[in-house]
């Protein structure tokens, strides 16, 4: 894809090899934002793990203090009295067998799925559909739980899940440009800290290798992650 004039102009304002403090990096990312829509701020981290080994998998979730800036449609798969709990917490769709069947027929009009343990036998049938889309619920991310009301409320409040890819990268959108620098820095710091704290015991050597931020259409800006790692260990 040919690079546009605005993209080239944005790149000239970023020193490619410089490591910026997080707040300065986010400020610069917001300054060089040039698309007409409300771009997201993305955080990308390169980790020193080998995801091919199960004991080096990095996966988890974190509630961003200022949310994500988007409306999350939540499907709660549960039965009995837990259905009322999920609805009261704000779930958009609540049920069990009927929604499992709808998903098997191709329905995917939701952004996140939570379930109670008693319906996981049904959910297991959907692995090939939900897995590749990152929608399969898991106890590790808190999306399989008896406290389904809290799980729904957290998602509505800005909970995001993360998972390292095959190349050792983790990335996440931590808010919209319209949030302003202060809120974006807070969200970014919370996400980075969560990933740092999720370091597997089996990971050897340098765990966090690189961190960068960018808006949806903007250039990547390298972040000096060493102070963030030090802060997380305190």
N, C-alpha and C positions, 0 to 999 in steps of 0.2 A: 504494500500500500504506500502510495506517495505521501511524503510528509508535507503537511500544510505550512503556510507562512507563519501562522500563530504558534504552531508546535515548534518550529525552528526558533522563533523569537523567545519562547518560554525556555528552551534548552540553553540559550545563551546566558540566562540569568542564574544558571545552576553550575557550580564548579563540580565537574564529574568525579574527581578523585577526593574531594573534601568530605570529611566526616563532620556533619553538623550536629550540635546538641539537639535533642528531640524537639524542644519548643521552637528553636530557630528553623528546624527542618519543616515542621508543620506550618509555621508562619510563611516560609518561602513557598511551600506547596500551594497555600491559599492565594498567595500573591500572583503566582504564574498561572493560576487557573484561567482558562480562556474559553471553555465551552459555554454555550448559552443556557444549558440546563444546570440544575443543582447537582454538581458532581459529588461522588462519594470520596472520602479519604481512605486509601488502602494502606495497610501495613503488611509488609512482606518480610519474612524471617528465613534465613538459611541456617539450618541446624546441622550439627555434627553427629548425626545418627544414621543408622542404616535400617530403614523401615522394613527391609526384607526379614529382619529378625523381630519376632513378636515382642521380645523384651526391650526393644528400642523404639516401639511405637509411641508416638506422642499424640494424644487425643484428649480432649476435654471440652469444657465450656466455661463461659464467664458472662456475668451480667454487666453490661456497659452502663456506667452511672447515668449517662445522658441518652441512652437508647441508640438505635441505629438510624432513625430518621425515616424508616419505612414501616408500613402497616404489615404485620405478620399474620397470615391466616393459619390458625392452629386447628389441627384435627386431633381430638382426644379419643383414643380407642379404649373403651372401658365398659363395665356393666354395672347394673344395680344402682345403689346409692351414690356411687362415685360419678355417675353421669351428671347428677344435679350439682355436685361439687365442681366438676369441670365447666359446666355452663355458667355457674355463679362466678367463676374466675375469668370468664370471657372467651372460652373456646368457641370457635366459629362453627365447628362440626363436632358432634358427639354421638358415639354409638359403637358398634362392634361388627357383627357379622355383615350387616348391610353395607358398611363402608369397605370392609375387606373385599366384598364382591365387586363393588363399584371400582375399586383400584385395580382389581384383576381384569376388569372390562376396559380399563384405560383412563379412568378418572384420576386426575392429579391436581385438582384445584386447591392446593394448600401449600404452605411454605415450610411448615414444621409439624412433626407428629410426636405425640406423647402417648404412653400406654401404661396400664397397670399390669403387673406380672401375670395376673390370671388370664389375660387374653393373648399372651405372647405366643401361645400355640397357634393361634390364628394368624398373628403377624408374621410368624416364621414362613408362612406360605408366600409372603410378598418380598422375600429377600432379593430375588433377581430383578424386581421392579424398583424397589426402594433403595437398595444398596448402591447401585451406580449413580444415583441422584443425590446421595448423601442424606437420605431421609429416614434411614432405618434407625429406630430408637435403640438406645443402649443404656444399661445401668451406669456405665462410665461417664456419660454426659448428663445423667440425671433425667433422661427422657423415658426411662422405665422405672416407675415408682408408684407406691401406694398414695403418696402425697401429691396427687395429680393436680389439685387446685394450685399448689405452689408452683408446680412445673409449668402450668399454663400461664400463671401470672408472671413468672420470670420471663417467659418468651415474649409476652406482650410488653414487658417493661424494657426489653432490649437484650435478652440473653442471646449469645452467639455461640456456636459450636466451632471447633477447629480440629483439624486432623492433618498430620504431616503427609505429604504426597510421596510418591516413589523416588523423587529426586532429593528429598530431605527439606522441602520447603513448606512453610505454613503461611497462609495469608488470610486477611480478613478485612472487610469494610467496617470502619469504626465510627461512621457518622457522615453527615452531609456538610458540604462547604458552608451552607447557611448557618450551621451551628456556631461558627466563630472559632477562633484559635484556641481559646481557653478550654472550651468543652471538648474539642477534638484532641487536645493534648491529654486531658484527663482520661478520655476513653482509650486513646492509644497506649498510654502508660499502663492502664489496667489490663489491656490485652497482652501487651509484651510481658508484664509481670506474671500473668497466668501461665504463659508458655514457658517462661524461665522456670517457674516453680513446678512445672510438669516434667522436668528433666528425669528421664528413666535412670534407674540405678545402674543399668548396664551400659549407659553411654560413657565413653571414655574420651579423654582429650577435651578440646575446646567445644563446648556445647552450642553456644550462639556464635555463629561465624559472621553473619551479616544481617543488618536490619536496614530497611529502606521504606520511605513513605512516598506516596504520589496521589494525586487526584486521578479520577477515572481516565481523563484524557491527557494528563500532564506527565512530565518527565519524572523518573525516579530520583529521589534525593537520599543519599546515604546518611545513616544516623550513627553517631558515636554511641555504640551500645554498651561500652564498658561501665560507665556510671550507672546505667540501668541494671546491669547484672549485679553490681556491687550493692545497690540499694535493695534489690530483691533478696539478697542474702542476709540482710540485717534483721 
